[in-house]
Amino acid sequence: MITSVIFIILCIVIIVTAMLTLYFRDLLASVVSYSVMSLVLTVVFLHLDAPDVAIAEAGIGAALTTCIFVIAVRLTRRREE
């Protein structure tokens, strides 16, 4: 009972952070929201007894992809039109 409630809450958090990733106008805030979504997804994979997938998601999805996105945002110039 408790685990199903936690699972539903985690799924709702994933959906909300995915929507926030699309909603934010600031690119860095969007990357942070994506990173939070990826970390929560890692917890969901652990909850589903898939530790291999969780490690891959944490290493690639949360860490490596976030670093690449942050570097890309920092190298991008903002232009006013």
C-alpha positions in Angstrom: 0.0 0.0 0.0 2.7 2.5 1.0 5.0 1.6 -1.8 2.2 2.1 -4.4 1.5 5.5 -3.0 5.2 6.4 -3.2 5.4 5.1 -6.7 2.4 7.2 -7.8 3.9 10.3 -6.1 7.2 9.7 -7.9 5.4 9.3 -11.2 3.6 12.6 -10.6 6.9 14.3 -9.8 8.4 13.0 -13.1 5.4 14.3 -15.1 5.6 17.7 -13.3 9.3 18.2 -13.8 9.0 17.2 -17.4 6.3 19.8 -17.9 8.5 22.4 -16.1 11.4 21.5 -18.4 9.2 22.6 -21.3 7.7 25.6 -19.5 10.9 27.4 -18.3 12.1 30.1 -20.6 15.6 30.1 -19.0 17.7 27.3 -20.4 19.6 26.7 -17.3 16.5 26.3 -15.2 15.2 23.9 -17.8 18.4 21.8 -17.6 18.1 21.7 -13.8 14.5 20.5 -14.1 15.5 17.8 -16.5 18.2 16.7 -14.1 15.7 16.4 -11.2 13.4 14.4 -13.5 16.3 12.1 -14.3 17.2 11.6 -10.7 13.6 10.8 -9.7 13.4 8.4 -12.6 16.5 6.7 -11.1 14.6 6.2 -7.9 11.7 4.8 -9.8 14.0 2.2 -11.5 15.3 1.3 -8.1 11.8 0.9 -6.8 11.0 -1.4 -9.8 14.1 -3.6 -8.8 16.1 -2.6 -11.8 19.4 -1.5 -10.3 21.4 -1.8 -13.6 19.0 0.5 -15.4 19.0 2.9 -12.4 22.8 3.1 -12.4 22.8 3.7 -16.1 20.2 6.4 -15.8 22.0 8.1 -12.9 25.3 8.0 -14.7 24.3 8.9 -18.2 20.9 10.7 -17.8 21.4 12.6 -14.6 25.2 13.2 -14.7 26.7 13.1 -18.2 23.7 14.6 -20.1 23.3 17.4 -17.5 27.0 18.3 -17.8 26.8 18.4 -21.6 23.6 20.6 -21.5 25.2 23.0 -18.9 28.3 23.3 -21.1 26.2 24.0 -24.2 24.1 26.6 -22.4 27.3 28.3 -21.1 28.8 28.4 -24.6 25.6 29.8 -26.1 25.3 33.5 -26.5 22.0 35.2 -25.8 21.1 37.8 -28.4 18.5 40.4 -28.0 16.3 41.0 -31.1 
